[in-house]
Each structure stands twice: as C-alpha cells, then as structure tokens.
Amino acid sequence: MRKLFTLAILGLLLATLCFTPLLQSPKSSSANALSILTTDNAEYKNGTLTIANSYCLIRYNWINVSGTQVINYVLYTNSDYPYPTPVVSLVGQFFQLADGTKVSVISALDKMEIYRDRNGDGLPQANFTAEDSEILYYMYINMSDSYDIIPIQRMIEDNTPHYKWGFTYVNVYAYLLNATVSYGVAAKLMFEHITLSYDFSLENNVSYLKTSSDIGKVTNIDVLDSSQLSLNNLSLALLYPTSTHTSKSYSIYIGDQLYNSTTSNETAVNLPLARVIVGSTKAYDLVFGGNYTLNRDQNNETHELKSEAASLSSIPTNLYGPVLWQTSFLSDNLNLGDLFEDSPPDITVDYNESSLIYRICFPIWDGVQVQNDPVYIGYLFSSIEIPEISSTIILPLIIIVTTSLAIMAAKKRKFNFTKTR
C-alpha cells in the first residue's frame, strides 16, 4: 500500500513539473512573431521571445532564403528560474509550389519509448486497442539542469551556403511509465545530454534540412517500483507526430500505396520511402534507411537504423493526449496566419489529425549514446508530375499530414561552433 501511495505521489509530481512553467507570474508581454521575424527581411536571425504569464522563454531560429522559410523554436528558461528547464522543440518549413500553392510542414519530437524487439524486425510493434505491444516504457523527457545554445552560422561548403545552429539540453531528466501499469513512475533516468542541431542548404530549388539528434548516454537510473529494470538488450524509439497545411488536397504514399496513420489497420509499416503529393505534384520525399552511430565506451559502433509509419492505434493517446501539450506554450506566440497566408491559425500538433506519425528506431541501444541525421527534403516551386501513380487511384480530398525525411549516408559532421548561455 505504501508503494502504491509513493507511485501515485510521484505521478502527481511528474504532472506538476510538466505544467509548472504555465503557473508562474508574468514577466512581459509576448512578442508578435510577424514583427520579430519578417520586418527587416533578414536572411537569417535568432533570438528570444518571452511568454506572457510564464518564466519560460522561446529560442527562435529563422532562415529566409530563395522563397522558403525555416523556423525552429525551443522552450527553455533563464538560469535564475527556480525549476529545471522543460524539453520542448519543433521545426517547420514553409514554401510554394510552381502554381503558387503554399505549403507548411511542422514536426516535433514528442516522446521517446523503450521497447523489446521480440520478433526481430527492429520495429516496436504496438496495438493499444488490442492491448498488445512490444513497448515496455513510455518516456517523458520534460526537464534539464541547464542548456547550451549554438547560434546560427552561415558557412560555405562546396560553394553552397549552409546555415547551421543547434540547442543542447544538459543533464536531462526522464521519467519512465510502465506500459502495462496505468499509474505511477517506474524509474527516473538522467541523460548526459540531448542535442538537436540543424543544417539547412538549398541547391537548384531543392532544400535540405538535416535535423540531427544526439541522445547522450544514460548516466543514472533510479528504479522506483519493484521491477528489476535494466536497459541491457532494450531498444529506443523517437516518436514524431507531424502537421502539414496547404490550400490543396494532399496524398501520401508509402511505395505505391496510399497511407494515412489515422485510418491504417497496420500498426507499424516499414518505411523505406514515403512520397507526399499535392494534387499530382511532388512536394516532399521521405527516404528512410542508412545507419546510426552508437558510442559505447568511447568506441563507435554502426548499426542499421529502422523507421516505421505508425498508426494511431499504436499511440497511447489516453496517456500522451491527442494534442502535444508542449505546443500550448508556443501557439499564442507563433500565429502562422500572421506569418503566411493560407497557414493554420496556430502550430498545435494533434495525433488525431496527423496522417503521418512516424518512429525513428534504434534496435540496439542499451542506454548508451546514439546519433542520427535525418533530412527533410523540400521541392520548391515544384511542377513535377507523378505519372507512375495510377489514374485509377482516387486521391483523397482530406488534408494529409506529413514531413520530408531522408537519411544522409554521408559522414556526420559534428558541430564545433561557439556556444552561448
């Protein structure tokens, strides 16, 4: 009984820590995104926005070149804030097709999940409707001790401008919830760091946004229930919902098959290629594959990366919630309708409306450092028709949500920029 009471208290504490930033006294009024980002038509800029009625701050990074814009927001707090920094980050891109159709794509790392790959396919098979899942623990990464900022730097590589920036959360707290238990916290972890870094470039109206993730090793684990929890032989998945808006209907194909996470009967679909089509025009390609780096005791190992398109039934929305609660911090400050016509009124990311939900999977993990470099590929001013799609296939009239992601096979370039605090 005492153990149950302790777990309940820890669960309440976790929820309180997640929402504490919303309960603080006002610091200053929120700045309007339109006035901050677009008034001087800058090629790139970064800075800080304040949030009304909160001590939290938004770090923004903005690229505006050749008819496309990239925005990245990170939630954090000043060093004098009495509570740890929340871990919240999202990235979005805005561009036009040849006929003037405006497209906005937003994605966010929502959760990390720990699974045991029982069937050996490398993917976390999960069906919460049928109560059958390889996912053992849901992970909430909601705070860190401190942070390092990598401001935007413009560099020339092979005669092509690259815009690079990033953000590192240092000593990141994570709480594990047992997937088979509906209450309490099973364990508390600490990651050495989580670094989210970006490299944007443009060649011949094709944009490349490399979105690197560096998940540091687990430096401490505190088991809070009666289980004998060990991370050995366990796998890690990063869960991403997406939100895309346009004035025309969308379709997404995996191979030559239409796909929609909200309606799919397959809980996990191997994702070698996803193609996003606006009408009949190619807008984004998502190419998954390649390898990831695992750093075990200062020795680098290379393993095959796995990715899956995940159905809504594989998401425990009763726990995660249909809408990412983190984006509620940001939506009042990021009115995309102010920035771009035909854009959504806010940046709320909702699982129930994400036609592409995906997981990036590290089948071999064991709690050590992993790094990977997915790339979003945008086809600016595209008029490329997709003739290989059969005319007998009737494209859906609903808006379909997706992002463009491809794994770069090139050698990873690590950031070595000046960091600020």
Backbone hydrogen bonds, N-H to C=O, Kabsch-Sander energy under -0.5 kcal/mol:
donor,donor_aa,acceptor,acceptor_aa,energy
5,F,1,M,-2.3
6,T,2,R,-2.5
7,L,3,K,-2.5
8,A,4,L,-2.1
9,I,5,F,-2.3
10,L,6,T,-2.4
11,G,7,L,-2.4
12,L,8,A,-2.2
13,L,9,I,-2.6
14,L,10,L,-2.6
15,A,11,G,-2.1
16,T,12,L,-2.3
17,L,13,L,-2.8
18,C,14,L,-2.1
19,F,15,A,-1.5
20,T,16,T,-1.2
22,L,19,F,-1.4
23,L,20,T,-2.2
24,Q,21,P,-0.8
31,A,50,T,-0.5
36,I,32,N,-1.9
37,L,33,A,-2.6
38,T,34,L,-1.8
41,N,38,T,-0.9
45,K,62,W,-2.1
47,G,60,Y,-1.7
49,L,58,I,-2.7
51,I,56,C,-1.0
54,S,51,I,-1.3
57,L,76,Y,-3.8
58,I,49,L,-2.8
59,R,57,L,-0.6
59,R,74,V,-3.2
60,Y,47,G,-2.3
60,Y,58,I,-0.6
61,N,72,N,-2.0
62,W,45,K,-2.7
63,I,70,V,-2.4
64,N,43,E,-2.9
65,V,68,T,-1.7
68,T,65,V,-2.1
69,Q,94,F,-2.4
70,V,63,I,-2.1
71,I,92,G,-2.7
72,N,61,N,-2.2
73,Y,90,L,-2.1
74,V,59,R,-2.0
75,L,88,V,-2.5
76,Y,57,L,-2.5
78,N,55,Y,-0.6
81,Y,78,N,-1.8
85,T,144,S,-2.3
88,V,75,L,-0.6
88,V,86,P,-0.8
90,L,73,Y,-2.1
91,V,107,S,-2.1
92,G,71,I,-2.8
93,Q,105,V,-2.3
94,F,69,Q,-2.8
95,F,103,V,-2.2
97,L,101,T,-2.2
98,A,382,S,-2.2
100,G,97,L,-1.9
103,V,95,F,-3.0
104,S,245,H,-2.3
105,V,93,Q,-2.7
106,I,243,S,-2.3
107,S,91,V,-2.3
108,A,241,P,-1.5
109,L,89,S,-0.7
110,D,108,A,-0.8
110,D,239,L,-2.4
111,K,239,L,-0.9
112,M,139,M,-1.1
113,E,237,A,-2.6
114,I,137,Y,-2.4
115,Y,235,S,-2.0
116,R,134,E,-2.2
117,D,115,Y,-0.5
118,R,116,R,-2.1
120,G,117,D,-0.6
125,Q,123,L,-1.1
127,N,132,D,-3.2
128,F,313,S,-2.3
129,T,313,S,-0.6
132,D,127,N,-2.6
134,E,125,Q,-3.4
136,L,114,I,-2.4
137,Y,114,I,-1.9
138,Y,177,L,-2.4
139,M,112,M,-2.1
140,Y,175,Y,-2.4
141,I,139,M,-0.6
142,N,140,Y,-0.9
143,M,173,Y,-0.8
144,S,85,T,-1.3
145,D,170,V,-1.4
145,D,171,N,-1.5
146,S,170,V,-1.5
148,D,168,T,-2.2
149,I,420,T,-2.2
150,I,166,G,-2.5
153,Q,164,K,-2.2
155,M,153,Q,-0.5
155,M,162,H,-3.1
157,E,155,M,-0.6
157,E,160,T,-2.6
160,T,157,E,-1.5
162,H,155,M,-3.5
163,Y,200,F,-2.4
164,K,153,Q,-2.6
164,K,162,H,-0.6
165,W,198,Y,-1.7
166,G,150,I,-2.3
167,F,196,L,-1.8
168,T,148,D,-2.9
169,Y,194,I,-2.7
170,V,146,S,-2.4
171,N,192,E,-2.0
172,V,191,F,-2.0
173,Y,143,M,-2.4
174,A,189,L,-2.1
175,Y,140,Y,-1.9
176,L,187,A,-2.7
177,L,138,Y,-2.6
179,A,136,L,-3.1
181,V,178,N,-1.5
186,A,176,L,-2.8
187,A,176,L,-1.0
188,K,222,D,-2.3
189,L,174,A,-3.2
190,M,220,N,-1.8
191,F,172,V,-2.8
192,E,217,K,-2.5
194,I,169,Y,-2.0
195,T,214,D,-2.3
196,L,167,F,-2.5
197,S,195,T,-0.5
197,S,212,S,-2.1
198,Y,165,W,-3.0
199,D,210,K,-1.7
200,F,163,Y,-2.5
201,S,208,Y,-2.3
202,L,161,P,-0.5
203,E,206,V,-2.7
206,V,203,E,-1.3
207,S,378,G,-2.5
208,Y,201,S,-2.9
209,L,376,Y,-2.5
210,K,199,D,-2.8
210,K,208,Y,-0.6
211,T,374,P,-3.1
212,S,197,S,-1.9
212,S,210,K,-0.7
213,S,372,N,-2.3
214,D,195,T,-2.3
215,I,213,S,-0.5
215,I,370,V,-2.4
216,G,193,H,-2.8
216,G,214,D,-0.8
218,V,367,G,-2.9
219,T,190,M,-2.7
219,T,217,K,-0.7
220,N,190,M,-1.1
222,D,188,K,-2.9
223,V,221,I,-0.6
224,L,186,A,-3.1
225,D,186,A,-1.1
229,L,227,S,-0.9
234,L,231,L,-1.8
235,S,115,Y,-3.1
236,L,362,F,-1.8
237,A,113,E,-2.6
238,L,360,I,-2.7
239,L,111,K,-2.8
240,Y,358,Y,-2.8
243,S,106,I,-2.8
245,H,104,S,-2.3
247,S,102,K,-0.7
250,Y,398,I,-1.0
251,S,277,I,-2.0
253,Y,275,R,-2.7
254,I,257,Q,-2.7
255,G,253,Y,-0.6
255,G,273,L,-1.1
257,Q,254,I,-1.6
259,Y,252,I,-2.3
261,S,355,S,-3.1
263,T,260,N,-1.3
264,S,260,N,-1.8
267,T,265,N,-0.6
269,V,309,A,-2.2
271,L,307,S,-1.7
274,A,286,L,-3.0
275,R,253,Y,-3.0
276,V,284,Y,-2.9
277,I,251,S,-2.9
278,V,281,T,-2.8
279,G,249,S,-1.5
279,G,277,I,-0.7
280,S,278,V,-0.9
281,T,278,V,-2.4
282,K,384,I,-2.5
283,A,276,V,-2.3
284,Y,276,V,-1.3
285,D,377,I,-0.8
286,L,274,A,-3.6
287,V,285,D,-0.6
287,V,405,L,-2.0
288,F,272,P,-1.1
288,F,286,L,-0.6
292,Y,303,H,-2.6
293,T,371,Q,-2.1
294,L,301,E,-2.8
295,N,369,Q,-2.5
296,R,294,L,-0.9
296,R,299,N,-2.7
297,D,295,N,-0.6
299,N,296,R,-1.7
300,N,298,Q,-0.5
301,E,294,L,-3.0
303,H,292,Y,-2.1
305,L,290,G,-2.1
306,K,361,C,-1.9
308,E,359,R,-2.1
309,A,269,V,-2.7
310,A,308,E,-0.6
310,A,357,I,-3.2
311,S,267,T,-1.8
312,L,261,S,-2.7
314,S,311,S,-1.7
315,I,312,L,-1.8
317,T,315,I,-2.2
319,L,316,P,-2.2
320,Y,316,P,-2.7
321,G,317,T,-1.7
324,L,349,V,-2.5
325,W,323,V,-0.5
327,T,324,L,-1.0
328,S,325,W,-1.4
329,F,326,Q,-1.7
330,L,326,Q,-0.5
330,L,327,T,-0.6
331,S,327,T,-2.4
332,D,328,S,-0.5
333,N,330,L,-1.7
334,L,330,L,-1.0
334,L,331,S,-0.5
336,L,334,L,-1.2
338,D,335,N,-1.4
339,L,335,N,-1.0
340,F,336,L,-3.2
343,S,340,F,-1.3
350,D,348,T,-0.6
351,Y,322,P,-3.7
353,E,350,D,-1.4
354,S,351,Y,-1.2
355,S,353,E,-1.0
357,I,310,A,-0.5
358,Y,240,Y,-2.4
359,R,308,E,-2.1
360,I,238,L,-2.2
361,C,306,K,-3.5
361,C,359,R,-0.5
362,F,236,L,-3.3
365,W,234,L,-0.9
365,W,363,P,-0.6
366,D,234,L,-1.8
368,V,365,W,-1.5
369,Q,295,N,-0.8
370,V,215,I,-2.0
371,Q,293,T,-2.1
372,N,213,S,-1.9
375,V,406,A,-2.0
376,Y,209,L,-2.6
377,I,285,D,-0.6
378,G,207,S,-1.6
378,G,376,Y,-0.5
379,Y,283,A,-2.2
380,L,205,N,-1.8
380,L,378,G,-0.9
381,F,96,Q,-3.7
382,S,379,Y,-1.2
385,E,383,S,-0.6
386,I,280,S,-1.5
389,I,386,I,-1.1
390,S,388,E,-0.6
393,I,390,S,-1.5
394,I,392,T,-0.6
395,L,393,I,-0.7
405,L,403,T,-0.6
406,A,375,V,-2.8
407,I,287,V,-1.6
408,M,373,D,-1.4
408,M,406,A,-0.6
414,K,412,K,-0.6
420,T,149,I,-2.4
